[in-house]
Amino acid sequence: MSTAAPSPAVIAAQQAQDRLDQCLEAGNNFRLEAGAGAGKTYSLVAALRKLIAERGTVLMNAGQRVACITYTEVARNEIAQEIEQHPAILVNTIHGFGWSFISRFQKQLRELVAAQESRREAIEAAGGIHNQTVEYSLGYFGIDDKRITLHHDDVPKFLAVLLANPKFQRIFSSLHPFLFIDEYQDTDPLVMSALSDNFFATGTGPIIGLFGDHWQTIYRKDYHLAEFPNVEPIDKGSNFRSVPVIVDVLNKLRPELIQQVDDETAEGEARFFHCNAYTGERVDSRNGKQELPAEMSVQFIDSLKTRLRAEGWDLAPPKTKILMLTHNAIAAERGYPNLADIFDHKEAFSKKEDATIAYLADTVEPICQAYIDGNYGEMFRLMGGLPTIRKSADKTEWRAQMDQLVALRAGSTIGEMIELLKSTKRPRLADRVAKREADIAELGPEETDDEPNSLKRHRQLRTVAYRELVALVEFINGFTPFATQHSVKGAEFENVLVILSGGWNHYNWPKFLDYLHTGNVNAKEQASFSRWRNLFYVAISRPKRRLAVLATQTLGSQALAAAAHLFGDEGVVSLPVPQA
């Protein structure tokens, strides 16, 4: 039996858990703010287990359940497994949970649909709203004489509207006397506002626990710590992921949430490399000043990799994650130059703001990947449910169509993929993509002078090789700034190399470091600074043992001073110019 004293991280975690338990016992709402590596999910599961042990039987006898809202299906499955699918706990995503509550109020849902001006034309074309059944499965809006299907965005919006009504507040509270929200900072703002206005502010409703970290938000504007009334703040000041030298960097970046380490003797490294030694001509663009020429940038990155390998880094993907917080020519050269040329604003495709890119990246590609992996349950979930298979021929047809879809990924254009999807409807085209296709069919094969830019881009997209879309998705899933930062956010790696470059109009790393040193952020750039800071924090908090950051733009004295504050004078290294 070990007699070793608990580590500083364990002590800090226990102190936070004690305060959380006290809130549950006193019936107080709370917010657990847990920095990277603090073990947020562990705290959430521990709180659920406490409720199961102390109130599980009573809740089930009363027909009640603790509601636990998660951000992703992955998180939902993880938490459900940890509590062994206990029947007193309902774990679901915001859409799954929202629909489970609002689906019973069919009359009110029909009224909410009828009140939507944007749907008036579709409603009239279907003969109006009478007694149709309101459903939610595929996430597309549709209406006919028998049913109304809701769009994904309708679910949180309608949930928020219903929670403004005292009758539905009482029903909600009677069903769910406790409500936990994982990643509260990323939960739909309408839902969070409804909870704040109708429960927090009034001191009524369920006991609500918020779990998350506002420094890891993925929303562009909501970066500051939200001020909810009657919610007790709890900071979890522990870090079970990283070695002390990395945690020290995190604590200097975020002194208001000091983290304690788990192993005070663990060794590792944290260094900041820059390319100021290069005195040749640099590239200035709207989204990046004083950037290395693309070829020289590649050479600097490769030289740093060589150096790290020589120092003992294993750069194989299972050991090391490279996070490229950039979107310059390097990324485009690595697999999707034609996609990059179509869009003036890179966020339109890299953050999937274009509807066609979003549909292919978020629906078609995950379905194809699930089919390739043999994960048919996930594939059917992404498609919206099991296909109708009445005979052996149906199964053969379904498999043949999926095989054809996967085969086209390698050698077709985006347009050819879309044509196949239009005929098979596996998966069905997203509404906006279908409309673009219909508009182009009506206008004809040649671009017209007065057609919208979105249609012109869609025409261009159809001619691009689909493999560029695959390469883009691989880039997004591996190196992403924020829109898809959840793919990296909860993850941890042995070693991490972070590359800071120009190219994103939403990120300016030299200016971020300048502001970090001076602390004098002008009012217009407060939100921008928080966005830069949050992404930087998420990136540098991933490694367990080794961290290296490389800045490829010229850094001024203030930016270098900020790096020295975070990494120490000896931890800031000027890379020599690579020899061709």
C-alpha positions in Angstrom: 0.0 0.0 0.0 1.5 3.3 -1.1 2.1 6.0 1.6 3.3 8.6 -0.9 1.8 12.0 -0.4 -0.7 13.1 -3.1 0.7 15.3 -5.8 0.0 19.0 -6.0 -2.3 18.4 -9.0 -4.3 15.8 -7.0 -4.6 18.1 -4.0 -5.8 21.0 -6.3 -8.3 18.7 -8.0 -9.7 17.4 -4.7 -10.2 21.0 -3.5 -12.2 21.8 -6.6 -14.2 18.5 -6.3 -15.0 19.3 -2.7 -16.4 22.7 -3.6 -18.4 21.1 -6.4 -19.9 18.5 -4.0 -20.8 21.3 -1.6 -22.7 23.1 -4.4 -24.7 19.9 -5.2 -25.5 19.4 -1.5 -26.6 23.0 -1.0 -28.6 23.1 -4.3 -26.4 25.8 -5.8 -25.6 26.3 -9.5 -21.9 26.2 -10.3 -19.3 26.6 -13.1 -16.2 24.5 -13.0 -13.5 26.3 -15.0 -10.9 23.6 -15.9 -7.9 24.6 -17.9 -6.2 22.3 -20.4 -5.1 19.0 -18.9 -7.0 19.6 -15.6 -9.3 16.6 -16.0 -12.7 18.3 -16.6 -14.4 15.1 -17.7 -13.1 13.3 -14.6 -14.8 16.0 -12.4 -18.0 15.8 -14.4 -18.2 12.0 -14.2 -17.3 12.1 -10.4 -20.3 14.5 -9.9 -22.6 12.2 -11.9 -21.5 9.2 -9.8 -22.1 11.1 -6.6 -25.7 11.8 -7.8 -26.2 8.2 -8.8 -25.0 6.9 -5.4 -27.0 9.4 -3.3 -30.1 10.0 -5.4 -30.2 7.5 -8.3 -33.0 5.3 -6.9 -35.1 8.2 -5.8 -34.8 9.9 -9.2 -35.8 6.7 -11.0 -38.8 6.1 -8.7 -39.9 9.7 -9.5 -39.5 9.3 -13.2 -36.7 11.8 -13.2 -33.2 11.9 -14.7 -30.1 14.0 -14.4 -29.6 15.6 -17.8 -26.0 15.8 -19.1 -25.5 17.8 -22.3 -22.3 17.2 -24.3 -20.8 18.9 -27.3 -20.0 15.9 -29.4 -21.1 12.3 -29.8 -17.6 11.2 -28.8 -17.9 13.0 -25.5 -21.4 11.6 -25.0 -20.2 8.0 -25.5 -17.2 8.5 -23.2 -19.3 9.8 -20.4 -22.1 7.2 -20.8 -19.5 4.4 -20.6 -17.9 5.9 -17.5 -21.3 5.8 -15.7 -22.2 2.4 -17.2 -25.2 3.8 -19.0 -27.0 4.3 -15.6 -30.7 4.8 -16.2 -30.9 7.8 -13.8 -28.7 9.8 -16.2 -29.6 11.1 -19.6 -26.4 11.9 -21.6 -26.9 13.4 -25.0 -25.7 16.1 -27.3 -27.6 19.5 -27.3 -29.5 18.4 -30.4 -30.4 14.9 -29.1 -31.3 16.3 -25.7 -33.2 19.3 -27.1 -35.3 17.1 -29.4 -36.0 14.6 -26.6 -37.6 17.4 -24.6 -39.4 19.5 -27.3 -40.7 16.6 -29.4 -43.6 16.0 -27.0 -45.0 19.5 -27.7 -46.2 18.9 -31.3 -48.7 21.7 -31.3 -46.2 24.3 -30.1 -43.6 23.1 -32.6 -46.1 23.5 -35.5 -46.7 27.1 -34.3 -43.0 27.9 -34.1 -42.5 26.6 -37.7 -45.5 28.6 -38.9 -44.0 31.8 -37.4 -40.8 31.5 -39.4 -40.9 34.0 -42.3 -38.0 32.3 -44.1 -40.1 29.1 -44.4 -43.4 30.8 -45.6 -42.9 29.9 -49.3 -42.2 26.2 -48.5 -45.1 26.0 -46.1 -47.6 27.5 -48.6 -46.3 25.2 -51.4 -47.1 22.2 -49.1 -50.6 23.4 -48.5 -50.0 25.0 -45.1 -49.6 23.7 -41.6 -52.4 21.7 -40.1 -51.9 18.4 -38.1 -48.6 17.2 -39.6 -46.2 15.2 -37.4 -43.1 17.2 -36.6 -39.9 15.1 -36.8 -36.2 15.5 -36.5 -33.8 13.0 -38.0 -31.7 14.1 -41.0 -31.3 17.8 -40.0 -32.9 19.2 -43.1 -36.1 21.3 -43.2 -38.9 19.8 -45.2 -42.7 19.8 -45.2 -45.5 17.8 -46.9 -49.1 17.0 -46.0 -48.1 14.4 -43.4 -44.9 15.6 -41.8 -42.6 18.5 -41.0 -38.9 17.8 -40.6 -36.8 20.2 -38.6 -33.4 21.6 -39.5 -30.5 21.1 -37.1 -30.6 24.8 -36.1 -34.3 24.6 -35.3 -33.8 22.3 -32.3 -31.7 24.6 -30.0 -33.7 27.6 -31.2 -37.1 26.1 -30.4 -35.8 24.7 -27.1 -34.7 28.2 -26.1 -38.2 29.6 -27.0 -40.1 27.0 -25.1 -37.9 27.6 -22.0 -39.1 31.2 -21.9 -42.6 29.9 -21.0 -43.2 29.2 -17.3 -45.3 26.1 -18.2 -42.4 24.5 -20.0 -39.9 25.6 -17.3 -41.9 23.7 -14.8 -42.1 20.6 -17.0 -38.4 20.8 -17.7 -37.5 21.1 -14.0 -39.9 18.2 -13.1 -38.2 15.9 -15.6 -34.6 17.0 -14.9 -33.9 18.3 -11.4 -30.2 18.4 -12.3 -28.6 19.6 -15.5 -24.9 19.4 -16.3 -23.5 21.0 -19.5 -20.1 19.9 -20.8 -18.2 22.5 -22.8 -20.6 25.2 -21.7 -18.6 27.9 -23.5 -19.4 26.2 -26.9 -23.1 25.4 -26.2 -25.6 27.2 -28.4 -25.7 30.8 -27.2 -29.6 30.9 -27.4 -29.8 27.9 -25.1 -27.3 29.4 -22.6 -29.1 32.7 -22.6 -32.4 30.9 -22.0 -31.0 29.1 -19.0 -29.5 32.3 -17.6 -32.6 34.4 -18.0 -35.1 31.8 -16.9 -33.3 29.7 -14.3 -30.1 31.4 -13.1 -31.5 34.9 -12.8 -34.7 33.8 -11.2 -33.2 31.3 -8.7 -35.6 28.6 -9.9 -35.4 25.5 -12.0 -32.9 22.6 -11.9 -29.5 22.7 -10.2 -27.2 23.5 -13.1 -23.5 22.6 -13.3 -21.4 24.1 -16.1 -18.1 22.4 -17.1 -15.7 24.0 -19.5 -13.0 26.6 -20.2 -13.6 30.0 -21.8 -10.0 30.0 -23.0 -10.8 27.0 -25.2 -13.9 28.4 -26.8 -14.5 27.8 -30.6 -16.9 30.7 -31.1 -15.4 33.8 -32.7 -16.9 36.4 -30.4 -17.7 34.9 -27.1 -14.2 34.8 -25.6 -14.7 36.4 -22.3 -15.8 34.6 -19.1 -19.6 34.8 -19.3 -21.2 36.4 -16.3 -24.1 34.2 -15.2 -26.1 35.3 -12.2 -26.3 33.0 -9.1 -23.6 30.6 -10.4 -20.7 29.8 -8.1 -17.3 29.9 -9.8 -14.9 27.0 -9.2 -11.4 27.0 -10.7 -9.7 23.6 -11.1 -6.1 24.4 -10.7 -4.5 21.1 -11.7 -2.7 19.8 -14.7 -2.4 16.0 -15.1 -1.0 16.2 -18.7 2.1 18.1 -19.0 5.6 18.1 -17.5 6.5 21.1 -15.2 8.4 23.1 -17.8 5.4 23.2 -20.1 2.9 23.9 -17.2 5.2 26.8 -16.3 4.7 28.3 -19.8 0.9 27.9 -19.4 0.9 29.5 -16.0 2.9 32.5 -17.3 0.4 32.9 -20.1 -2.6 32.4 -17.8 -1.6 33.6 -14.3 -5.3 33.9 -13.2 -5.6 30.1 -13.3 -2.4 28.7 -11.9 -2.1 24.9 -12.5 -0.3 22.5 -10.2 1.6 19.6 -11.7 1.2 15.9 -11.1 4.9 14.9 -11.2 7.2 17.6 -10.0 10.3 15.6 -11.1 9.2 14.9 -14.7 11.6 16.2 -17.3 10.8 17.7 -20.7 11.3 20.8 -22.7 9.5 23.9 -24.0 11.3 26.2 -26.5 10.4 29.0 -28.9 12.2 29.2 -32.2 12.2 32.2 -34.6 13.5 33.0 -38.1 14.8 36.6 -37.6 18.2 35.5 -38.9 16.8 35.5 -42.4 17.5 39.0 -43.8 16.4 38.5 -47.4 13.2 39.8 -49.0 10.0 38.9 -47.1 6.4 38.6 -48.2 3.8 41.1 -47.2 0.1 40.3 -47.9 -3.2 41.5 -46.5 -3.2 38.6 -44.0 0.5 38.3 -43.2 3.3 40.8 -42.8 7.0 40.0 -43.0 6.4 36.3 -43.8 9.2 34.1 -45.2 8.9 33.3 -48.9 7.2 29.9 -49.2 10.3 28.0 -50.3 12.3 29.4 -47.4 9.5 28.7 -44.9 9.6 25.1 -45.9 13.4 25.0 -45.5 13.2 26.5 -42.0 10.5 24.0 -41.0 12.5 21.1 -42.3 15.7 22.3 -40.7 13.9 22.6 -37.3 12.6 19.0 -37.7 16.1 17.8 -38.5 17.4 19.5 -35.3 14.6 18.1 -33.2 15.2 14.6 -34.5 18.9 15.0 -33.7 18.0 16.0 -30.1 15.9 12.9 -29.6 12.4 13.8 -30.9 10.5 11.0 -32.5 8.5 12.9 -35.2 6.4 9.9 -36.2 2.7 10.7 -36.1 1.9 8.5 -33.1 4.5 10.4 -31.0 4.5 14.0 -32.4 1.7 16.3 -33.5 2.5 19.2 -35.8 -0.1 22.0 -35.5 0.3 24.5 -38.3 -1.5 27.7 -37.2 -1.1 29.1 -40.7 -2.7 29.1 -44.1 -0.1 30.4 -46.5 1.2 28.9 -49.7 2.9 26.0 -47.9 -0.5 24.5 -47.0 -1.9 25.1 -50.5 1.1 23.5 -52.1 0.5 20.4 -50.1 -2.6 19.2 -51.7 -5.3 21.7 -52.7 -3.9 24.7 -54.7 -7.0 24.9 -56.9 -9.4 25.1 -53.9 -7.2 27.8 -52.4 -7.4 29.8 -55.6 -11.2 29.9 -55.8 -11.7 31.7 -52.5 -10.6 35.2 -51.7 -11.1 34.5 -48.0 -9.4 31.3 -46.9 -11.9 30.8 -44.1 -14.6 30.2 -46.7 -13.0 26.7 -47.2 -10.6 26.2 -44.3 -13.3 26.9 -41.8 -16.0 25.4 -44.1 -18.0 28.6 -44.3 -18.9 27.7 -47.9 -21.9 25.5 -48.0 -20.6 23.0 -50.6 -17.2 22.6 -48.8 -19.1 22.2 -45.5 -21.3 19.5 -46.9 -18.5 17.5 -48.4 -16.2 17.9 -45.5 -18.7 17.3 -42.6 -21.1 14.8 -44.2 -19.7 13.0 -47.3 -16.1 12.5 -46.1 -17.0 11.2 -42.6 -19.6 8.8 -44.2 -17.0 7.6 -46.7 -14.4 7.2 -43.9 -16.8 5.3 -41.7 -17.7 2.9 -44.6 -14.0 2.3 -45.4 -13.4 1.6 -41.7 -16.3 -0.8 -41.5 -17.9 1.4 -38.9 -21.5 1.0 -40.3 -23.2 2.2 -37.2 -21.5 5.5 -37.3 -22.1 5.7 -41.1 -25.8 5.2 -40.7 -25.9 7.7 -37.9 -24.3 10.3 -40.1 -26.8 9.4 -42.9 -29.7 9.9 -40.5 -30.7 6.3 -39.9 -30.8 2.8 -41.2 -31.6 2.4 -44.9 -34.8 0.5 -45.9 -33.6 -3.0 -46.8 -36.5 -5.3 -47.7 -34.6 -7.9 -49.8 -31.1 -9.0 -50.6 -31.0 -6.9 -53.8 -31.5 -3.7 -51.7 -28.4 -4.5 -49.7 -26.5 -5.3 -52.9 -27.5 -2.0 -54.4 -26.7 0.0 -51.3 -23.2 -1.5 -51.0 -22.6 -1.0 -54.8 -23.5 2.7 -54.5 -21.2 3.1 -51.5 -18.4 1.3 -53.3 -18.9 3.7 -56.2 -18.8 6.7 -54.0 -15.6 5.7 -52.3 -14.0 4.8 -55.7 -14.8 8.3 -57.1 -12.9 10.0 -54.2 -9.6 9.0 -55.8 -10.1 10.0 -59.4 -13.2 12.2 -59.9 -14.0 15.9 -59.8 -16.2 17.4 -57.1 -18.8 17.8 -59.8 -18.8 14.1 -60.6 -19.2 13.3 -56.9 -22.1 15.6 -56.6 -23.8 14.1 -59.7 -23.5 10.6 -58.1 -25.0 11.9 -54.8 -27.9 13.5 -56.7 -28.8 10.2 -58.1 -28.2 7.9 -55.1 -29.2 10.3 -52.3 -26.7 8.5 -50.1 -26.2 10.9 -48.5 -28.8 13.4 -49.6 -27.5 16.8 -50.8 -27.6 19.6 -48.3 -30.4 22.1 -49.0 -28.1 24.9 -50.0 -26.0 22.7 -52.3 -29.1 21.3 -53.9 -30.3 24.8 -54.6 -27.0 25.8 -56.2 -27.3 22.7 -58.4 -30.8 23.6 -59.4 -29.9 27.2 -60.1 -27.1 26.2 -62.3 -29.3 23.7 -64.1 -31.7 26.5 -64.8 -29.1 29.1 -65.9 -27.2 26.6 -68.1 -23.7 25.3 -68.3 -22.0 28.7 -69.0 -21.5 31.3 -66.3 -23.7 34.4 -66.7 -22.6 37.9 -65.9 -25.2 38.6 -63.3 -25.3 35.4 -61.3 -24.2 35.4 -57.6 -20.6 34.9 -56.7 -21.6 31.8 -54.7 -22.9 30.2 -57.9 -19.7 31.2 -59.8 -17.6 29.6 -57.1 -19.8 26.5 -57.1 -19.2 26.1 -60.9 -15.5 26.4 -60.3 -15.6 23.9 -57.4 -17.3 21.3 -59.6 -14.2 21.2 -61.8 -11.7 20.7 -59.0 -10.3 17.2 -58.3 -12.1 15.6 -55.4 -8.8 14.5 -53.9 -8.1 18.2 -53.1 -11.1 18.2 -50.9 -9.8 15.0 -49.2 -6.4 16.8 -48.7 -8.2 19.8 -47.3 -10.2 17.7 -44.8 -6.9 16.1 -43.7 -5.4 19.5 -43.2 -8.4 20.8 -41.2 -8.6 17.7 -39.0 -4.9 17.9 -38.2 -3.9 21.5 -38.1 -7.0 23.5 -37.7 -7.6 26.9 -36.2 -10.7 27.1 -34.3 -13.7 26.2 -36.4 -12.8 22.6 -36.0 -10.5 23.0 -33.0 -12.5 20.3 -31.2 -10.6 17.8 -33.3 -7.5 18.8 -31.3 -8.9 20.4 -28.2 -9.3 17.4 -25.9 -6.4 15.6 -27.4 -2.9 15.1 -26.0 0.4 14.1 -27.6 3.8 13.1 -26.4 5.4 16.0 -28.4 3.9 19.0 -30.2 5.5 21.3 -32.8 3.4 24.5 -33.3 4.1 26.6 -36.4 3.0 30.2 -36.3 2.8 31.8 -39.7 0.8 34.4 -41.6 -2.1 33.8 -43.9 -5.2 33.7 -41.7 -7.0 37.1 -41.6 -8.3 36.1 -38.2 -4.8 35.5 -36.6 -1.8 37.8 -36.3 0.9 36.2 -34.3 3.5 39.0 -34.2 0.8 41.4 -33.0 -0.4 38.9 -30.5 3.0 38.6 -29.0 3.5 42.4 -29.0 0.2 42.8 -27.1 1.1 40.0 -24.7 4.2 41.9 -23.7 2.8 45.4 -23.5 -0.7 44.5 -22.2 -2.0 47.5 -24.1 -4.6 46.0 -26.3 -6.7 48.6 -28.1 -10.5 48.4 -27.7 -11.1 47.4 -31.3 -8.8 44.4 -31.1 -9.8 43.0 -27.7 -11.9 40.2 -29.3 -9.1 39.5 -31.8 -6.5 39.3 -29.1 -8.6 36.8 -27.2 -9.1 34.7 -30.3 -5.3 34.7 -30.9 -4.6 33.9 -27.3 -7.1 31.1 -27.1 -5.8 29.3 -30.1 -2.2 29.7 -29.0 -3.2 28.3 -25.5 -5.0 25.3 -27.0 -2.1 24.5 -29.2 0.7 24.8 -26.6 -1.2 22.9 -24.0 -1.5 19.6 -26.0 2.0 18.1 -25.3 2.8 15.8 -22.4 6.6 16.1 -22.6 8.1 18.3 -25.4 6.9 21.6 -26.9 8.4 23.5 -29.7 7.0 26.7 -31.2 8.3 28.1 -34.5 7.4 31.7 -35.7 8.2 32.3 -39.4 7.3 36.0 -39.5 9.8 38.7 -38.4 9.4 39.4 -34.7 10.1 42.7 -33.1 11.7 43.3 -29.8 8.4 43.3 -27.9 7.3 40.1 -29.4 10.7 38.5 -28.6 10.3 39.8 -25.0 6.9 38.1 -24.7 8.4 34.8 -25.9 11.3 35.2 -23.4 8.7 35.8 -20.6 6.9 32.6 -21.5 9.8 30.3 -22.3 12.7 31.9 -20.5 15.6 33.7 -22.1 17.4 30.4 -22.8 14.2 28.9 -24.3 14.1 31.5 -27.1 16.3 30.3 -30.0 17.1 32.1 -33.3 17.3 29.4 -36.0 20.2 29.8 -38.5 19.3 30.4 -42.1 19.2 26.9 -43.8 21.8 26.3 -46.5 20.3 25.3 -49.8 
